[in-house]
Amino acid sequence: RTQLFGFIAGDMPLVLFDLDNVKDLAHRDHAIQVHDQITPSQRPQLAFVARPSDIKLSASAKIAIINPMDSLTFWPHTANPDDHHDLLSKRTLALSTLPNPTFEVVDTILRPGGADDEHVFDIEVNRMTKSVMTRACPLLSRCLNRCQGRVSS
C-alpha cells in the first residue's frame, strides 16, 4: 500500500517508517528496488525513519500524510490533521446525511496524547464500554486510531 502512494507522490521527499520491532531492514531494500522502477524524473526521494522524531524537514516544509497520526501532529501539515481525521472517520460518516443503519455514537473525551496516561485511558475505556456491554449482538465498536492496539485493564 505504501508503495502505491509512493508511485503517486512523484518527485518529492517520501518518508517511510520502519516496521515495528524489526531488526532486519530488508523492507528498505525492497522499497528502493520497487521505486527504482519509476522514471527518475517522477521517482520520490525515499527516506527511512524509525520514529516520527527522526524526520528531517526544512523550516518551510509541510507534511502531507495518508492517515492522520497523533505522533505527527507536531509537524506543520498541508491539511489540518483534525479535519483530515474527521473526513476519514466512521463517526463523521455515521452523522452524515447518508443512509446508515441505526447507531449510537459514544464520543471519547481523550485528546491527542490523552491515551498516554494509563489511568486516564483505563477510566475512559471503561466509561465508553459500559454502553457497549449492555447491547445485544450484533454490534460494531470502533476506537479512535490513537487508542488502537491498546489494552485496558
N, C-alpha and C positions, 0 to 999 in steps of 0.2 A: 504494500500500500504506500509506504513512504517513497518507494522508487517511482511509483506512478506520479506522485506530486512533484518529485524531483524532475521528471520529464516535462511537466507543465511549467515549472519555475523559470526555465530559461537561464540565460547568462546572468546569474545573480548569486550572492552568497546563499548557501543552503546548509544549515546546521542540522546534523543528525545526532541523536542521543545514542550512546552505547546501550546495549541491552543490559537490564538489571542483573547484577551479580554474575557477570560473565567475565572470566579471566581471558578466554580465547577471543581475540579481536578479529576473527576471520570474517565477521559480518562487514567490517570496514573494507576489506579487500573485495568482497562480493559487491558491495555498493559501488566501489570505484570501477570495477570491471563492467557493471551494468551501465553506469553513467558514461563511461568511456566510449560507448557505442553511439552516443549522441554527437552530432556535428559540433566541433569545438566552439563555434560562434553561438550555439544555443545550449551549451552544457553548463549546468550550475557549478559553482565553485564550492566543492564539498569541504566541510569542516566537521570534525567529530569531537564530541564532548561527553564527559561522564555525568555532568550535572549542570543545571542552569547557570550557576555562578561561574562556570568555565567559559561561557560565551563571551567573545570579544567583539564589541561593536564600536564604530566610530561615534563621535559625540553627536552627530546629526542623524544617525541611523534610527530607524524604527523597525520593529519586527512584525511580520505577518505570520500568523500561526494557523494551523488547520483546526485544532481543537483547543479551546481556552484551557489554560493550566494555571492554577494558583501560584505555582512555583516560578512563573514567568511574569507575574504582574508588576514586578519592579522595573521592567524594561518599557520604554515607550513603544506603543503599538500603533499600527496603521488603522486598526478598528478598535473601538472601546471594548475591552475584554468583557465587561458586564453585558453590553448589548450583544456581543458575539455569542456569549453563553446563552442569553435569552432566546436568540434566534434558533439555536440548536436544541433547546431544551424541550423535553416532553411536557413540562409544565406549561410552557407558552403554547404548545400545540393543543393541550387539553383545554386551556382557557380561551382559545381562539373561537371564531365563529364556524369553524369547520365541523362537520358531523363527527361526534365522538360517542362512545358508549358512556353510560353513567359513570361518574368518577367523583372522587373526593381528593382534593389536593391538601396535603399536610406539609406546610412550609417549615423549613428549618430556621432557627434563629442564628445558626452558625454563619459567621462571615469568614472571608479568606483568612487563614491562619487560626481560626477558632477551633478547628479539628485537631490542632497540635496539642491542646491541653486535654489530657486523657480524662480528667474528672468532668470537665465541661462536655466533652464529647460523649461520655457514657450517659450523663444526665439527658442530653438532647436525644440520643438514640432511644433511650427508654421512653421519653415523652412521645416521640414520633411513633414508636412501635406499638404503643398502647392501642391506638386506633386500628392498627393492622390486626392485632391479636383478637379483636372482637369480631372480625369479619369472617363470613363464610367463604369457602373457596368456590370458584376461582377468584383470585385477586392478583394484581400486579403491584409490586412495590419497587420503586426506583430511588436510589440515593443520589445526591449530587456527586459529581466527579471527585470533589475534594474529599469525599468520605469513602469512595470505593476502595475495596481491598483492606479496609479496616475492620476490626472485630471489637465489639463492645462486650464487656463482661455482664 
